[in-house]
Amino acid sequence: MSVKPAALALALGAAAAPAFAMMTAPDAQMHFKAVASGDVAAIMRQYAPDATLVWIGGPLDGSYSGTKAIQAVWDKFAQAGGKLGEKATDIVIGSNPKGMTVTANVEFSGKKTLPVRYTLAYRNGKIVDEIWQVAPNIAMN
């Protein structure tokens, strides 16, 4: 049985419709592009104040809580990598009125190629949780 988006919004209540309309894949793609550009200010505008970043693998491996700690990570990354190319594939979105999750394979390219398995969790249009996993074994389509 297939449920049409309009029927789902009606079933969840009229207040659910604006939440669905606000949360889309371009939010995540904007994040990937900001990371690739090295624009730390643009990256940081996307986070909720109490966000967490879990970086798995590589020299920045660790867990970071709050925007100050997360900004320090992105400052280091931008200084080390400069401007990078970016290609996102296998983007999968899950959303409901409470928020959205996005998973994707993202390849950042510059002096070296850095394949990353990404998971982002959004609430109220802001990133609340992010997992960045260095993933040399992912296949980019």
C-alpha positions in Angstrom: 0.0 0.0 0.0 1.4 3.4 -1.0 0.7 6.5 1.0 0.6 9.8 -0.8 2.4 12.7 0.9 -0.8 14.8 1.1 -2.6 11.9 2.8 0.2 11.5 5.2 0.2 15.2 6.1 -3.5 15.0 6.7 -3.1 11.9 8.8 -0.4 13.6 10.9 -2.3 16.9 11.2 -2.1 20.1 9.4 0.8 21.3 11.5 3.0 18.6 10.1 3.0 20.0 6.6 5.3 23.0 7.3 7.8 20.8 8.9 8.0 18.5 5.9 8.3 21.6 3.6 11.2 23.0 5.5 13.4 19.9 5.6 15.0 18.8 2.3 18.2 17.2 0.9 19.6 20.6 -0.3 20.2 21.4 3.4 22.7 18.5 3.5 24.1 19.3 0.1 24.7 22.9 1.2 26.6 21.5 4.2 28.8 19.3 2.0 29.5 22.2 -0.3 30.4 24.5 2.6 32.8 21.9 3.9 34.4 21.5 0.5 34.8 25.3 0.1 36.5 25.7 3.5 34.0 28.4 4.5 33.9 27.8 8.2 31.4 30.6 8.9 28.9 29.0 6.4 29.5 25.6 8.0 28.9 26.8 11.5 25.6 28.6 10.6 24.1 25.2 10.0 24.5 23.9 13.5 22.3 24.0 16.6 24.2 25.4 19.6 24.4 22.0 21.4 25.2 20.0 18.3 27.7 17.1 18.3 30.2 16.0 15.7 31.6 12.4 15.8 34.6 12.1 13.5 35.7 8.5 12.9 39.1 7.9 11.4 41.9 10.2 10.3 43.8 12.9 12.3 40.6 14.6 13.6 39.2 11.4 15.0 37.1 12.1 18.1 33.8 13.4 19.5 33.1 17.1 19.7 30.2 18.8 21.6 29.0 22.3 21.1 29.7 24.9 18.4 33.1 26.0 19.9 34.6 22.5 19.7 33.0 21.8 16.3 34.3 25.1 14.9 37.9 24.3 16.0 37.6 21.0 14.1 36.4 22.7 10.9 39.1 25.4 11.3 41.8 22.7 11.3 40.2 20.9 8.4 39.9 24.0 6.3 43.5 25.0 7.0 44.8 21.6 6.1 42.7 20.9 3.0 42.0 24.3 1.4 39.3 24.4 -1.2 38.2 20.9 -2.3 36.0 19.3 -4.9 32.9 17.5 -3.6 30.7 14.8 -5.0 27.7 13.4 -3.0 26.1 10.1 -3.9 23.6 7.6 -2.4 21.8 10.4 -0.5 19.0 8.9 1.6 16.6 11.2 3.5 14.3 10.2 6.3 12.0 12.9 7.7 9.0 13.4 9.9 7.5 16.4 11.7 10.2 16.2 14.4 13.2 16.3 12.1 15.3 14.8 9.3 18.2 12.4 8.9 20.4 12.3 5.8 23.0 9.7 5.0 25.3 10.0 2.0 28.6 9.0 0.5 30.7 12.1 -0.1 34.0 12.3 -1.8 36.1 15.4 -1.1 39.0 15.8 -3.6 42.1 18.0 -3.6 45.7 17.0 -3.0 44.2 13.7 -1.8 40.8 12.1 -2.2 38.9 11.7 1.1 35.8 9.4 0.9 33.4 10.0 3.7 30.3 8.2 4.9 28.1 11.0 6.3 25.1 10.9 8.6 23.4 14.2 9.6 20.5 14.7 12.0 18.4 17.9 11.8 15.9 19.4 14.1 14.2 22.7 13.4 16.4 23.1 10.3 19.7 22.9 12.2 22.2 20.1 12.4 22.1 18.5 15.9 24.2 15.4 15.3 26.8 14.7 12.6 28.9 11.6 12.0 31.8 11.9 9.6 33.4 8.5 8.9 36.5 8.3 6.8 35.5 5.4 4.7 38.1 4.3 2.1 36.0 1.3 1.1 32.9 3.1 -0.1 32.0 2.9 -3.8 31.2 6.3 -5.4 28.6 6.0 -8.2 
